Amino acid sequence: MATSATESADVPGSDPDDAPDEKAGRGRLWAALAVLPFLAIGLGDVVLLLIWGIDPLWGFAILPPILFCSMLAYLVFSTDFLEGRT
């Protein structure tokens, strides 16, 4: 016997708002929004060092740690590292 579309909507977990892809997309968006200000400050610092006329090597020496920390923070926030730890 075939089930209708209305009967399948009553099944728990079939709500489109609970879709894992949508929740993951929201997590990635919030992670990007959380990390973006810190990344902007770090890149602004590099630009400021280069404008001041300091040896460009110093500006590019601090660039990898800024990018690494931003990437690490993005991964942590996008995976909801605190979910279920309350």
VEXDREN-2710 file (C-alpha; in Angstrom, 1 decimal):
% VEXDREN-2710
k/r/px/py/pz
1/MET/0.0/0.0/0.0
2/ALA/1.4/3.4/-0.9
3/THR/1.6/6.1/1.7
4/SER/0.5/9.6/0.9
5/ALA/2.7/12.7/1.3
6/THR/0.7/13.9/4.4
7/GLU/1.4/10.6/6.2
8/SER/5.1/10.8/5.6
9/ALA/5.2/14.3/7.1
10/ASP/4.1/12.9/10.5
11/VAL/7.2/10.8/10.8
12/PRO/9.7/12.2/13.2
13/GLY/12.9/13.5/11.5
14/SER/11.1/14.0/8.2
15/ASP/10.7/17.8/8.8
16/PRO/12.7/19.7/6.2
17/ASP/13.9/22.1/8.9
18/ASP/15.8/19.3/10.6
19/ALA/17.7/18.4/7.4
20/PRO/21.4/17.8/8.2
21/ASP/22.6/19.6/5.1
22/GLU/20.7/22.7/6.1
23/LYS/22.0/22.6/9.7
24/ALA/25.5/22.1/8.4
25/GLY/25.1/25.1/6.0
26/ARG/23.9/27.2/8.9
27/GLY/26.9/26.1/11.0
28/ARG/29.3/27.0/8.2
29/LEU/27.7/30.4/7.8
30/TRP/27.9/31.2/11.6
31/ALA/31.5/29.9/11.6
32/ALA/32.5/32.2/8.8
33/LEU/30.8/35.1/10.4
34/ALA/32.6/34.4/13.7
35/VAL/36.0/34.1/12.1
36/LEU/35.8/36.9/9.6
37/PRO/36.5/39.8/12.0
38/PHE/39.6/38.2/13.3
39/LEU/40.8/37.3/9.8
40/ALA/40.2/40.9/8.7
41/ILE/42.2/42.3/11.7
42/GLY/45.1/39.9/11.0
43/LEU/45.2/40.8/7.3
44/GLY/44.9/44.5/8.2
45/ASP/47.9/44.1/10.4
46/VAL/49.9/42.6/7.5
47/VAL/48.8/45.5/5.3
48/LEU/49.7/48.0/8.0
49/LEU/53.2/46.5/8.3
50/LEU/53.7/46.6/4.6
51/ILE/52.5/50.3/4.4
52/TRP/54.9/51.3/7.2
53/GLY/57.7/50.2/5.1
54/ILE/59.0/47.4/7.4
55/ASP/60.8/44.6/5.6
56/PRO/58.1/42.7/3.7
57/LEU/59.5/39.5/5.1
58/TRP/58.0/40.4/8.5
59/GLY/54.6/41.0/7.0
60/PHE/54.6/37.6/5.2
61/ALA/56.1/35.9/8.3
62/ILE/53.0/36.6/10.3
63/LEU/50.6/35.7/7.5
64/PRO/50.8/31.9/7.8
65/PRO/49.9/31.9/11.6
66/ILE/47.0/34.3/11.0
67/LEU/45.6/32.1/8.2
68/PHE/46.2/28.9/10.2
69/CYS/44.5/30.2/13.3
70/SER/41.6/31.5/11.2
71/MET/41.2/28.1/9.4
72/LEU/41.4/26.2/12.7
73/ALA/38.8/28.5/14.3
74/TYR/36.5/28.0/11.3
75/LEU/36.8/24.2/11.6
76/VAL/36.1/24.3/15.3
77/PHE/33.0/26.5/15.0
78/SER/31.6/24.8/11.9
79/THR/31.6/21.4/13.6
80/ASP/29.7/22.6/16.7
81/PHE/32.4/21.5/19.1
82/LEU/30.3/22.3/22.2
83/GLU/27.2/20.5/21.1
84/GLY/26.2/17.8/23.6
85/ARG/28.7/18.9/26.3
86/THR/26.3/20.6/28.6
END
